Amino acid sequence: MTEASRADFAPPVTVALTGASGAQYGLRLIDCLVAANHEVWVMISKAAHLVIDTETDCRLPAQPQRLTEALSERSGARAGQIRCFARADWMAPVASGSGAPSSMVICPCSTGTLSAVATGASNNLIERAADVALKERRQLILVPREAPLSAIHLEHMLALTRMGAVILPAAPGFYHRPASVDDMIDFIVARILNQLGVEHALLPRWGERE
Ligand SMILES: Cc1cc2nc3c(=O)[nH]c(=O)nc-3n(C[C@H](O)[C@H](O)[C@H](O)COP(=O)(O)O)c2cc1C
């Protein structure tokens, strides 16, 4: 990694991975934001670590500094480009409207975290950061993955949509004829990047020739 100052980076985006299936969406999103030169502030829930271990070959430490180093090495981030925060680090900038970035993505988003955000629980830093995004009217994107959906899940999604959050289900389309799992991951990550206004070349936009 080379040294870089904050001014070298595009604005920070908060990315939280929670314990829904689809850890690769969140990891790929971090890689793409790093490639687009954004600063990325990361939180990974306990259950998300378990899902990452189950679904990927990626082994990530829980301790924030070691996690920062591991994610930076994985994505080729420059020094200071990725910052990771612990579950109860209430002193982290994401815990306050004065310090939180203008965009936050929870990807993947468990139904547990979905419910906590919809009801304002704020019992851990991910939930608190999402609560801050809502109260400050900042961009909040949730990428839930569950099937089937109960009335509780649907009601929470509707409540969050009405509060201004974007519900972007991890439901890849097939009209680009994905040839691999990576193509299906990129389908969802491209949708998230579109929402964030981050340029990418993961997929052609509809109406553009391939
Ligand atoms: C391998 C694995 C897959 C899981 N898949 C899902 C899922 O797709 N959706 C979901 O809402 N919860 C899923 N869970 C359950 C959540 O991890 C669990 O409800 C947890 O409490 C969520 O905590 P968090 O929101 O703090 O990450 C899964 C758990 C494991 C271990």
Ligand as a Chemical Component Dictionary entry (heavy atoms), coordinates in Angstrom:
data_LIG
# 
_chem_comp.id                   LIG 
_chem_comp.type                 NON-POLYMER 
_chem_comp.pdbx_formal_charge   0 
_chem_comp.three_letter_code    LIG 
# 
loop_
_chem_comp_atom.comp_id 
_chem_comp_atom.atom_id 
_chem_comp_atom.alt_atom_id 
_chem_comp_atom.type_symbol 
_chem_comp_atom.charge 
_chem_comp_atom.model_Cartn_x 
_chem_comp_atom.model_Cartn_y 
_chem_comp_atom.model_Cartn_z 
_chem_comp_atom.pdbx_ordinal 
LIG C1  C1  C 0 -24.923 -19.257 6.658  1  
LIG C2  C2  C 0 -26.030 -18.357 7.141  2  
LIG C3  C3  C 0 -26.913 -17.830 6.227  3  
LIG C4  C4  C 0 -27.921 -16.948 6.630  4  
LIG N1  N1  N 0 -28.745 -16.438 5.685  5  
LIG C5  C5  C 0 -29.644 -15.491 6.032  6  
LIG C6  C6  C 0 -30.385 -14.815 5.012  7  
LIG O1  O1  O 0 -30.242 -15.063 3.832  8  
LIG N2  N2  N 0 -31.226 -13.828 5.407  9  
LIG C7  C7  C 0 -31.373 -13.459 6.726  10 
LIG O2  O2  O 0 -32.123 -12.526 6.991  11 
LIG N3  N3  N 0 -30.712 -14.115 7.714  12 
LIG C8  C8  C 0 -29.844 -15.109 7.394  13 
LIG N4  N4  N 0 -29.108 -15.747 8.381  14 
LIG C9  C9  C 0 -29.449 -15.489 9.789  15 
LIG C10 C10 C 0 -28.794 -14.222 10.346 16 
LIG O3  O3  O 0 -27.393 -14.317 10.248 17 
LIG C11 C11 C 0 -29.203 -14.040 11.814 18 
LIG O4  O4  O 0 -30.578 -13.696 11.888 19 
LIG C12 C12 C 0 -28.377 -12.999 12.557 20 
LIG O5  O5  O 0 -28.906 -12.807 13.855 21 
LIG C13 C13 C 0 -28.338 -11.659 11.848 22 
LIG O6  O6  O 0 -27.551 -10.774 12.637 23 
LIG P1  P1  P 0 -27.016 -9.389  12.072 24 
LIG O7  O7  O 0 -28.179 -8.706  11.455 25 
LIG O8  O8  O 0 -26.490 -8.691  13.290 26 
LIG O9  O9  O 0 -25.930 -9.691  11.116 27 
LIG C14 C14 C 0 -28.088 -16.641 7.991  28 
LIG C15 C15 C 0 -27.184 -17.176 8.929  29 
LIG C16 C16 C 0 -26.176 -18.030 8.505  30 
LIG C17 C17 C 0 -25.211 -18.582 9.521  31 
# 
loop_
_chem_comp_bond.comp_id 
_chem_comp_bond.atom_id_1 
_chem_comp_bond.atom_id_2 
_chem_comp_bond.value_order 
_chem_comp_bond.pdbx_ordinal 
LIG C1  C2  SING 1  
LIG C2  C3  SING 2  
LIG C2  C16 DOUB 3  
LIG C3  C4  DOUB 4  
LIG C4  N1  SING 5  
LIG C4  C14 SING 6  
LIG N1  C5  DOUB 7  
LIG C5  C6  SING 8  
LIG C5  C8  SING 9  
LIG C6  O1  DOUB 10 
LIG C6  N2  SING 11 
LIG N2  C7  SING 12 
LIG C7  O2  DOUB 13 
LIG C7  N3  SING 14 
LIG N3  C8  DOUB 15 
LIG C8  N4  SING 16 
LIG N4  C9  SING 17 
LIG N4  C14 SING 18 
LIG C9  C10 SING 19 
LIG C10 O3  SING 20 
LIG C10 C11 SING 21 
LIG C11 O4  SING 22 
LIG C11 C12 SING 23 
LIG C12 O5  SING 24 
LIG C12 C13 SING 25 
LIG C13 O6  SING 26 
LIG O6  P1  SING 27 
LIG P1  O7  DOUB 28 
LIG P1  O8  SING 29 
LIG P1  O9  SING 30 
LIG C14 C15 DOUB 31 
LIG C15 C16 SING 32 
LIG C16 C17 SING 33 
# 
